[in-house]
Amino acid sequence: MMRMYQRGVIAALLLSPLGVWAWGQADDVVEVTGRVRLIGNVPFAELVITSANEQDWYIDTGSRSVLAAYEQRVVMVRGTLELLDMVLANGRRVGTRRILRNVQLIKALL
């Protein structure tokens, strides 16, 4: 039963229009569609792409210039995925941050 559930989740991620065209492990090239947003406060503001299912894809500082002009627009990009495990000082895991490096703009949709 668990294997069927896992296969169903994997299939849903691969086939659904959630903003992720290719899901993979760290250092895989993925395509992401979503709205470009600036989050946080200066001096710690970060550029992210928020997909249709509310997942945030953080843009590394080296690729910010590619998307800076597209803030609040929907774009499709390709980049190298890095997964960063977020752990608090007390050892509690709070999730995984998805970071896109070497971002290339495929097209701006809106």
ZIJOHU-V348435 format. One record per run of one state. SS is the DSSP state (hx for helix, st for strand, lp for the rest). FROM is the first residue (numbers start at 1). TO is the last residue. Records with the same first field share a line. If there is no record, write none. Layout:
SS = FROM-TO / FROM-TO
This chain:
lp = 1-1 / 16-19 / 21-28 / 40-45 / 51-55 / 60-60 / 71-73 / 88-92 / 109-110
hx = 2-15 / 61-70
st = 20-20 / 29-39 / 46-50 / 56-59 / 74-87 / 93-108
